[in-house]
Amino acid sequence: MRTTIGYTVENIGYVVGAQGLVGFASQTFFGTEWGWLHRVAGLPPAAYLGVVAAGLALVGVGVGTRKAPGRRETG
């Protein structure tokens, strides 16, 4: 179960991070809105970098919750 949760959180982190990166790049370099995050909340370009950081944190948590190879869970 732990592995499934880790992969799910990791995948959500990838999507959130990608949306933050796309939102930042589109506003900063092209002056337009890309992705779906701008439909939910109108954020300034600097806030999209916070979304990227949140996505990276979710990826880190997801990877950290996976069981290490060769290690058995007890309990």
N, C-alpha and C positions, 0 to 999 in steps of 0.2 A: 504494500500500500504506500509505503514511504517513497518508493521509486516513482510510482505513478504521480503522486503529488509533486515531487521534485520536477519531473518532466513538464507537468502542467504549468507550474509557476514559472519555470524557465521559458516555456513557449509564450506565455503571456508577457513576460519581460521582453522577449525579442520583439513582439508586436508593439508594445508600448514604446520601447526605445526607438524603433524604426519610425513610428509616427512622430515622435518628438524630433528626430533628426530631419525628417522630411519637412515638418512644419517650420523648423528653424531655417533650413536651407532655402525653402521657397520664399519666406518673408524677407530674409536677409539679402539673397542674391537676385531674386526675380520679382519681388514685390507682389506676389500672388499668394493664394492659399491652396495648398495641396494636402492630400490625405483626408481623413475623416475627423480628426481631432478639432479642427476649427469649426465644425458643425456643432460640436458639443459645448465648447467654451472658446471665447475670443481671447487668446493669450498674446502677450507681446513676445517678440523673438527671444528675449532672454529667459522667459518662463519655459520655453520649449527645451532649453538646455536642462532645466530641472526635470522635465519629463524624461529626457534621455537618461539622466542620472537615476531616476526612479526605475526605469527599465533595466538599467545595468544592475541595480540593487536586487531586483526580482530575479534576474538571471543568476546572480551570485547565491541568493538564497536557494534557488532551485537546484543548482549544482551541489550546494552544501548539504542538502537533505538526501541526496542519493546515497545508497549504501556503498561503501568502498568494496572493491572486488576482493574476494577471499575472506571477507569478514562476516561472521554470523551474528544475527541479532539474538539476544538472550532475553527471556522474559516473556 
